[in-house]
Amino acid sequence: MKTPNDPRHQKRITRMQQLFSYSFREVPVSEETAPIVEKLSEIDAHIEKAAPEWPLEKIAKIDLAILRLSVWELMFDTKNPKKVVIDEAVELGKSFGNEHSAKFINGVLGTIVKLSP
């Protein structure tokens, strides 16, 4: 588990919070989060394909923010190992989501990794 002072972990938390706010209304986001927002339609398509029984509007907004951030890291900003991205997402789900978030996030991201070339 990452320490609260880990700058990479803090950066993910900040991006997740911005994506969470953006999911309610399209608010301005930071320069670091803007590339994620620009790819939302592609990111959401990956999520929908991996979790077809869960329409995006039925996914908890915090879980969706975590998934969007993680899918962006897995598919577009590939400098971190997939296992690290998934582990971080699960930790965010445990910290910010409900009791089912971590398992759901892990399942969706695992499916995305399996479906990816």
C-alpha positions in Angstrom: 0.0 0.0 0.0 1.3 3.5 -0.9 2.1 5.9 1.9 0.0 9.1 2.0 3.1 11.1 1.2 3.9 9.2 -2.0 3.7 11.9 -4.7 2.5 9.4 -7.4 -0.3 8.3 -5.1 -1.3 11.9 -4.3 -1.2 12.7 -8.1 -3.7 9.8 -8.7 -5.9 11.0 -5.9 -6.0 14.5 -7.3 -6.8 13.3 -10.8 -9.5 10.9 -9.5 -11.1 13.8 -7.5 -11.1 15.9 -10.6 -12.7 13.2 -12.7 -15.3 12.6 -10.0 -16.2 16.3 -10.1 -16.3 16.3 -13.9 -18.8 13.4 -13.8 -21.4 15.6 -12.2 -20.8 18.6 -14.5 -18.1 19.4 -17.0 -15.9 21.6 -14.8 -12.4 22.7 -15.8 -9.7 20.2 -15.0 -6.0 20.6 -14.5 -3.5 20.3 -17.3 -2.5 16.8 -16.0 -6.1 15.6 -16.1 -7.1 17.1 -19.4 -5.6 14.3 -21.5 -7.9 11.9 -19.6 -11.0 13.9 -20.3 -10.0 14.2 -24.0 -10.1 10.4 -24.2 -13.2 9.8 -22.2 -15.3 8.3 -25.0 -12.5 5.8 -25.8 -12.0 5.0 -22.1 -15.7 4.6 -21.5 -15.9 2.2 -24.5 -13.3 0.0 -22.8 -15.2 0.1 -19.5 -18.5 -0.7 -21.2 -16.9 -3.6 -23.1 -15.4 -5.1 -19.9 -18.6 -4.6 -17.8 -21.5 -4.9 -20.2 -24.0 -5.7 -17.4 -23.1 -2.3 -15.8 -24.1 0.7 -17.9 -21.9 3.7 -17.1 -24.8 5.6 -15.4 -25.3 2.7 -13.0 -21.7 2.6 -11.9 -21.0 4.6 -8.7 -19.4 7.9 -9.8 -16.4 7.4 -7.6 -15.8 3.9 -9.0 -16.2 5.4 -12.5 -13.6 8.1 -11.8 -11.2 5.4 -10.5 -11.8 3.2 -13.6 -11.4 6.1 -16.0 -8.1 7.1 -14.5 -6.9 3.5 -14.5 -8.0 2.7 -18.0 -6.2 5.9 -19.2 -3.0 4.7 -17.5 -3.4 1.2 -18.9 -4.3 2.1 -22.5 -2.7 5.6 -23.1 -0.1 6.5 -20.5 1.6 3.1 -20.3 4.7 4.0 -18.4 3.6 2.1 -15.3 3.3 -1.7 -15.1 -0.3 -2.9 -15.4 -0.1 -4.6 -12.0 0.9 -1.4 -10.4 -2.0 0.5 -12.1 -4.5 -2.2 -11.0 -3.1 -2.3 -7.4 -3.3 1.5 -7.1 -6.9 1.4 -8.4 -7.9 -1.2 -5.9 -6.4 0.8 -3.1 -8.3 3.9 -4.3 -11.5 1.8 -4.3 -10.8 0.7 -0.8 -10.1 4.2 0.4 -12.9 6.1 -1.4 -15.5 3.7 -2.6 -17.9 1.3 -0.9 -17.3 -2.2 0.4 -17.8 -3.6 -3.1 -15.7 -1.0 -5.1 -12.3 -2.7 -4.8 -13.5 -6.0 -6.1 -15.6 -4.4 -8.9 -12.7 -2.2 -10.0 -10.3 -5.2 -9.9 -12.6 -7.3 -12.0 -13.2 -4.6 -14.7 -9.6 -3.7 -15.0 -8.6 -7.4 -15.1 -11.0 -7.9 -18.0 -9.7 -4.9 -19.8 -6.1 -6.2 -19.5 -7.2 -9.6 -20.8 -9.1 -8.1 -23.8 -6.2 -5.8 -24.7 -3.5 -6.8 -27.2 
